[in-house]
Amino acid sequence: MRQLTLEQRYIVTAHADDEMNADDLTVYDLERIVLTGSIVERQKDETTFEYKYRVCGQTVDGLAAEIAAKLSVTGKLVFITIYLL
């Protein structure tokens, strides 16, 4: 996840974008959460069998935040949501 983030090989879903705006966060915060954070949970979707990961880290301002992301079949990281803790 960190490597994909560093290479900017990711997609931000419309939902994640809405949540970033609601919490006054930027894409830099999203990247920082991945780069400073750690996986706190791995969840398996019972329909698609895809894994989704919850990552807890810090924003640029040092606030605790979490993202939910998954790896796409194209090899990109897909940010599903983001929120402050």
VMD Tcl script that builds the backbone (N, CA, C; Angstrom):
set m [mol new atoms 255]
animate dup $m
set s [atomselect $m all]
$s set {name element resname resid chain x y z} {
  {N N MET 1 A 0.821 -1.193 0.000}
  {CA C MET 1 A 0.000 0.000 0.000}
  {C C MET 1 A 0.866 1.259 0.000}
  {N N ARG 2 A 1.910 1.211 0.800}
  {CA C ARG 2 A 2.781 2.388 0.856}
  {C C ARG 2 A 3.426 2.660 -0.491}
  {N N GLN 3 A 3.904 1.606 -1.141}
  {CA C GLN 3 A 4.568 1.781 -2.433}
  {C C GLN 3 A 3.591 2.327 -3.471}
  {N N LEU 4 A 2.389 1.789 -3.516}
  {CA C LEU 4 A 1.386 2.290 -4.457}
  {C C LEU 4 A 1.056 3.745 -4.174}
  {N N THR 5 A 1.005 4.116 -2.908}
  {CA C THR 5 A 0.734 5.499 -2.527}
  {C C THR 5 A 1.889 6.398 -2.960}
  {N N LEU 6 A 3.109 5.974 -2.685}
  {CA C LEU 6 A 4.279 6.767 -3.091}
  {C C LEU 6 A 4.337 6.963 -4.601}
  {N N GLU 7 A 3.925 5.948 -5.333}
  {CA C GLU 7 A 3.922 6.011 -6.798}
  {C C GLU 7 A 2.658 6.671 -7.342}
  {N N GLN 8 A 1.768 7.099 -6.459}
  {CA C GLN 8 A 0.473 7.706 -6.799}
  {C C GLN 8 A -0.331 6.813 -7.739}
  {N N ARG 9 A -0.275 5.507 -7.447}
  {CA C ARG 9 A -1.041 4.526 -8.210}
  {C C ARG 9 A -2.274 4.158 -7.396}
  {N N TYR 10 A -3.162 5.137 -7.254}
  {CA C TYR 10 A -4.369 4.918 -6.469}
  {C C TYR 10 A -5.546 5.675 -7.067}
  {N N ILE 11 A -6.712 5.245 -6.628}
  {CA C ILE 11 A -7.975 5.850 -7.045}
  {C C ILE 11 A -8.715 6.280 -5.786}
  {N N VAL 12 A -9.268 7.474 -5.810}
  {CA C VAL 12 A -10.091 7.959 -4.703}
  {C C VAL 12 A -11.541 7.881 -5.169}
  {N N THR 13 A -12.346 7.069 -4.480}
  {CA C THR 13 A -13.754 6.946 -4.873}
  {C C THR 13 A -14.504 8.242 -4.576}
  {N N ALA 14 A -15.670 8.389 -5.183}
  {CA C ALA 14 A -16.505 9.570 -4.937}
  {C C ALA 14 A -16.872 9.656 -3.458}
  {N N HIS 15 A -17.145 8.507 -2.843}
  {CA C HIS 15 A -17.482 8.495 -1.424}
  {C C HIS 15 A -16.304 8.992 -0.580}
  {N N ALA 16 A -15.102 8.515 -0.874}
  {CA C ALA 16 A -13.915 8.955 -0.133}
  {C C ALA 16 A -13.699 10.453 -0.327}
  {N N ASP 17 A -13.916 10.938 -1.539}
  {CA C ASP 17 A -13.771 12.373 -1.812}
  {C C ASP 17 A -14.777 13.188 -1.004}
  {N N ASP 18 A -16.009 12.717 -0.945}
  {CA C ASP 18 A -17.039 13.400 -0.141}
  {C C ASP 18 A -16.649 13.427 1.331}
  {N N GLU 19 A -16.147 12.302 1.830}
  {CA C GLU 19 A -15.754 12.223 3.240}
  {C C GLU 19 A -14.540 13.114 3.531}
  {N N MET 20 A -13.603 13.199 2.588}
  {CA C MET 20 A -12.458 14.093 2.763}
  {C C MET 20 A -12.948 15.532 2.887}
  {N N ASN 21 A -13.866 15.921 2.005}
  {CA C ASN 21 A -14.403 17.284 2.041}
  {C C ASN 21 A -15.168 17.548 3.332}
  {N N ALA 22 A -15.927 16.581 3.799}
  {CA C ALA 22 A -16.716 16.741 5.022}
  {C C ALA 22 A -15.827 16.946 6.248}
  {N N ASP 23 A -14.663 16.287 6.266}
  {CA C ASP 23 A -13.737 16.413 7.401}
  {C C ASP 23 A -12.626 17.427 7.132}
  {N N ASP 24 A -12.749 18.159 6.017}
  {CA C ASP 24 A -11.762 19.181 5.650}
  {C C ASP 24 A -10.367 18.583 5.485}
  {N N LEU 25 A -10.293 17.430 4.824}
  {CA C LEU 25 A -9.031 16.739 4.583}
  {C C LEU 25 A -8.652 16.853 3.109}
  {N N THR 26 A -7.393 16.607 2.816}
  {CA C THR 26 A -6.904 16.674 1.443}
  {C C THR 26 A -6.304 15.330 1.040}
  {N N VAL 27 A -5.925 15.239 -0.206}
  {CA C VAL 27 A -5.277 14.027 -0.685}
  {C C VAL 27 A -3.931 13.833 0.022}
  {N N TYR 28 A -3.304 14.919 0.450}
  {CA C TYR 28 A -2.050 14.810 1.198}
  {C C TYR 28 A -2.277 14.124 2.551}
  {N N ASP 29 A -3.431 14.398 3.159}
  {CA C ASP 29 A -3.781 13.719 4.413}
  {C C ASP 29 A -3.978 12.234 4.160}
  {N N LEU 30 A -4.655 11.919 3.081}
  {CA C LEU 30 A -4.902 10.523 2.726}
  {C C LEU 30 A -3.583 9.775 2.544}
  {N N GLU 31 A -2.663 10.382 1.813}
  {CA C GLU 31 A -1.355 9.761 1.606}
  {C C GLU 31 A -0.603 9.618 2.925}
  {N N ARG 32 A -0.662 10.639 3.747}
  {CA C ARG 32 A 0.061 10.626 5.034}
  {C C ARG 32 A -0.463 9.520 5.949}
  {N N ILE 33 A -1.770 9.288 5.943}
  {CA C ILE 33 A -2.352 8.229 6.771}
  {C C ILE 33 A -1.762 6.877 6.384}
  {N N VAL 34 A -1.652 6.625 5.096}
  {CA C VAL 34 A -1.089 5.353 4.633}
  {C C VAL 34 A 0.393 5.262 4.994}
  {N N LEU 35 A 1.119 6.339 4.787}
  {CA C LEU 35 A 2.564 6.318 5.006}
  {C C LEU 35 A 2.956 6.251 6.478}
  {N N THR 36 A 2.102 6.766 7.371}
  {CA C THR 36 A 2.412 6.747 8.808}
  {C C THR 36 A 1.654 5.658 9.551}
  {N N GLY 37 A 0.673 5.072 8.905}
  {CA C GLY 37 A -0.241 4.184 9.604}
  {C C GLY 37 A 0.099 2.712 9.535}
  {N N SER 38 A -0.818 1.956 10.091}
  {CA C SER 38 A -0.693 0.501 10.054}
  {C C SER 38 A -2.084 -0.103 9.872}
  {N N ILE 39 A -2.092 -1.303 9.320}
  {CA C ILE 39 A -3.350 -2.008 9.097}
  {C C ILE 39 A -3.891 -2.464 10.449}
  {N N VAL 40 A -5.127 -2.084 10.732}
  {CA C VAL 40 A -5.750 -2.483 11.995}
  {C C VAL 40 A -6.769 -3.596 11.804}
  {N N GLU 41 A -7.196 -3.793 10.556}
  {CA C GLU 41 A -8.157 -4.873 10.297}
  {C C GLU 41 A -8.180 -5.196 8.810}
  {N N ARG 42 A -8.369 -6.492 8.526}
  {CA C ARG 42 A -8.572 -6.955 7.157}
  {C C ARG 42 A -9.944 -7.607 7.125}
  {N N GLN 43 A -10.780 -7.163 6.192}
  {CA C GLN 43 A -12.143 -7.683 6.082}
  {C C GLN 43 A -12.333 -8.303 4.702}
  {N N LYS 44 A -13.028 -9.439 4.667}
  {CA C LYS 44 A -13.286 -10.105 3.393}
  {C C LYS 44 A -14.746 -9.925 3.010}
  {N N ASP 45 A -14.975 -9.426 1.810}
  {CA C ASP 45 A -16.326 -9.254 1.289}
  {C C ASP 45 A -16.888 -10.622 0.936}
  {N N GLU 46 A -18.034 -10.956 1.498}
  {CA C GLU 46 A -18.611 -12.288 1.287}
  {C C GLU 46 A -19.183 -12.477 -0.104}
  {N N THR 47 A -19.430 -11.392 -0.827}
  {CA C THR 47 A -19.966 -11.494 -2.175}
  {C C THR 47 A -18.860 -11.568 -3.220}
  {N N THR 48 A -17.907 -10.642 -3.140}
  {CA C THR 48 A -16.852 -10.569 -4.153}
  {C C THR 48 A -15.574 -11.288 -3.731}
  {N N PHE 49 A -15.479 -11.633 -2.447}
  {CA C PHE 49 A -14.299 -12.287 -1.867}
  {C C PHE 49 A -13.046 -11.399 -1.895}
  {N N GLU 50 A -13.250 -10.099 -2.124}
  {CA C GLU 50 A -12.135 -9.157 -2.090}
  {C C GLU 50 A -11.839 -8.779 -0.642}
  {N N TYR 51 A -10.577 -8.461 -0.393}
  {CA C TYR 51 A -10.196 -7.986 0.932}
  {C C TYR 51 A -10.190 -6.470 0.952}
  {N N LYS 52 A -10.662 -5.932 2.058}
  {CA C LYS 52 A -10.653 -4.504 2.316}
  {C C LYS 52 A -9.841 -4.304 3.588}
  {N N TYR 53 A -9.051 -3.254 3.624}
  {CA C TYR 53 A -8.163 -3.009 4.759}
  {C C TYR 53 A -8.495 -1.682 5.435}
  {N N ARG 54 A -8.506 -1.699 6.753}
  {CA C ARG 54 A -8.628 -0.475 7.542}
  {C C ARG 54 A -7.226 -0.101 8.002}
  {N N VAL 55 A -6.829 1.136 7.706}
  {CA C VAL 55 A -5.500 1.625 8.069}
  {C C VAL 55 A -5.673 2.861 8.939}
  {N N CYS 56 A -5.040 2.834 10.100}
  {CA C CYS 56 A -5.091 3.955 11.032}
  {C C CYS 56 A -3.747 4.657 11.002}
  {N N GLY 57 A -3.762 5.986 10.879}
  {CA C GLY 57 A -2.531 6.763 10.828}
  {C C GLY 57 A -2.792 8.201 11.213}
  {N N GLN 58 A -1.899 9.084 10.780}
  {CA C GLN 58 A -2.004 10.496 11.122}
  {C C GLN 58 A -2.114 11.357 9.868}
  {N N THR 59 A -2.882 12.428 9.993}
  {CA C THR 59 A -2.985 13.402 8.911}
  {C C THR 59 A -1.741 14.279 8.911}
  {N N VAL 60 A -1.665 15.174 7.960}
  {CA C VAL 60 A -0.548 16.113 7.879}
  {C C VAL 60 A -0.452 16.947 9.156}
  {N N ASP 61 A -1.594 17.262 9.751}
  {CA C ASP 61 A -1.631 18.052 10.987}
  {C C ASP 61 A -1.460 17.208 12.243}
  {N N GLY 62 A -1.232 15.904 12.094}
  {CA C GLY 62 A -1.013 15.029 13.234}
  {C C GLY 62 A -2.270 14.502 13.887}
  {N N LEU 63 A -3.418 14.665 13.229}
  {CA C LEU 63 A -4.677 14.147 13.764}
  {C C LEU 63 A -4.814 12.666 13.439}
  {N N ALA 64 A -5.425 11.925 14.340}
  {CA C ALA 64 A -5.665 10.497 14.106}
  {C C ALA 64 A -6.801 10.343 13.094}
  {N N ALA 65 A -6.569 9.483 12.119}
  {CA C ALA 65 A -7.568 9.257 11.081}
  {C C ALA 65 A -7.442 7.826 10.568}
  {N N GLU 66 A -8.455 7.424 9.835}
  {CA C GLU 66 A -8.486 6.064 9.306}
  {C C GLU 66 A -8.984 6.075 7.878}
  {N N ILE 67 A -8.464 5.150 7.103}
  {CA C ILE 67 A -8.954 4.962 5.737}
  {C C ILE 67 A -9.354 3.503 5.564}
  {N N ALA 68 A -10.226 3.274 4.611}
  {CA C ALA 68 A -10.553 1.918 4.177}
  {C C ALA 68 A -10.140 1.852 2.715}
  {N N ALA 69 A -9.404 0.808 2.373}
  {CA C ALA 69 A -8.905 0.687 1.004}
  {C C ALA 69 A -8.853 -0.774 0.586}
  {N N LYS 70 A -8.794 -0.966 -0.721}
  {CA C LYS 70 A -8.638 -2.320 -1.253}
  {C C LYS 70 A -7.727 -2.250 -2.474}
  {N N LEU 71 A -7.214 -3.388 -2.866}
  {CA C LEU 71 A -6.391 -3.480 -4.063}
  {C C LEU 71 A -7.288 -3.900 -5.223}
  {N N SER 72 A -7.209 -3.162 -6.326}
  {CA C SER 72 A -8.053 -3.479 -7.472}
  {C C SER 72 A -7.392 -4.541 -8.344}
  {N N VAL 73 A -8.156 -5.086 -9.249}
  {CA C VAL 73 A -7.624 -6.095 -10.167}
  {C C VAL 73 A -6.607 -5.482 -11.120}
  {N N THR 74 A -6.611 -4.163 -11.255}
  {CA C THR 74 A -5.654 -3.465 -12.117}
  {C C THR 74 A -4.348 -3.168 -11.387}
  {N N GLY 75 A -4.288 -3.531 -10.100}
  {CA C GLY 75 A -3.074 -3.304 -9.327}
  {C C GLY 75 A -3.007 -1.956 -8.654}
  {N N LYS 76 A -4.077 -1.190 -8.736}
  {CA C LYS 76 A -4.109 0.107 -8.067}
  {C C LYS 76 A -4.749 -0.029 -6.698}
  {N N LEU 77 A -4.431 0.917 -5.830}
  {CA C LEU 77 A -5.031 0.995 -4.511}
  {C C LEU 77 A -6.283 1.842 -4.633}
  {N N VAL 78 A -7.390 1.365 -4.109}
  {CA C VAL 78 A -8.656 2.076 -4.182}
  {C C VAL 78 A -9.024 2.541 -2.772}
  {N N PHE 79 A -9.101 3.861 -2.585}
  {CA C PHE 79 A -9.515 4.412 -1.304}
  {C C PHE 79 A -11.025 4.472 -1.278}
  {N N ILE 80 A -11.615 3.737 -0.337}
  {CA C ILE 80 A -13.060 3.620 -0.240}
  {C C ILE 80 A -13.638 4.732 0.628}
  {N N THR 81 A -12.995 4.998 1.762}
  {CA C THR 81 A -13.451 6.070 2.646}
  {C C THR 81 A -12.296 6.552 3.512}
  {N N ILE 82 A -12.502 7.678 4.155}
  {CA C ILE 82 A -11.523 8.292 5.044}
  {C C ILE 82 A -12.292 9.065 6.103}
  {N N TYR 83 A -11.799 9.024 7.329}
  {CA C TYR 83 A -12.477 9.779 8.386}
  {C C TYR 83 A -11.530 10.019 9.559}
  {N N LEU 84 A -11.815 11.101 10.270}
  {CA C LEU 84 A -11.054 11.420 11.482}
  {C C LEU 84 A -11.535 10.553 12.620}
  {N N LEU 85 A -10.647 10.230 13.535}
  {CA C LEU 85 A -11.018 9.436 14.717}
  {C C LEU 85 A -11.267 10.336 15.904}
}
mol reanalyze $m
mol bondsrecalc $m
mol representation Tube
mol addrep $m
